[in-house]
Amino acid sequence: MWRGIGFLRQSKLMLVRFIRLRGLPEEIAKGVALGIFIGMTPTFGLQMIIAIFFAYLLRENRLAAILGVWITNPVTAPAIYAIEYEVGRILLGLEHVDLPGEFSFGAFADLSYDIIGPLWVGGLVGGVLFGSLAYFITLRLVPLIKGWRSQRWRRRDWHR
C-alpha cells in the first residue's frame, strides 16, 4: 500500500490534513499552543492522552493539540529534555547530578528527585514560552495556509 508514496508525498498529505482542519484560526492556534505546552512537559508517552483530555476540557481543537504534542518525538525529545533540565537546574540553583556509586532503589529514588524537579521547572518554562510563540505564529499562518491551493500529484500507474 505504501510502496509508491515517497517522503515528499507524505509531507504534502500531512500539510493538506493540517489545511483541512476545521475551525477558526484562533481555535486551531489555541489547540496547537496547548499541544506544544503539553509536549514540552516531561510526560513522554502520555502526552497525546493528556492533550486530548485538556483540549476536550477546555473545548479547544483536539486534532491541533495532538499535532502540537509532536514537537517532542523520539528524535527531538533527548535534546529538548536536556535543555529543559539545564534551564530548570539553573533556575532552581542546583548542581549537576552525579551518578551514584551503587545502584539501589534508594540511590535511584534520590537521583530521580534531583532530575525530575528541574525537568518539570524547565518544561513549564519552555511550555509557556514555546506555546505562546506557537499560538501567535499559528494564528498568523493558518489563514495564509488555508488560502493555498496545491496541485494534485499524478499517481503512478503500477499495472504497467
PyMOL commands that set and color helices and strands:
alter all, ss='L'
color gray80, all
select helices_A, chain A and resi 7-19+25-39+47-58+62-69+77-92+105-146
alter helices_A, ss='H'
color red, helices_A
deselect
rebuild
show_as cartoon
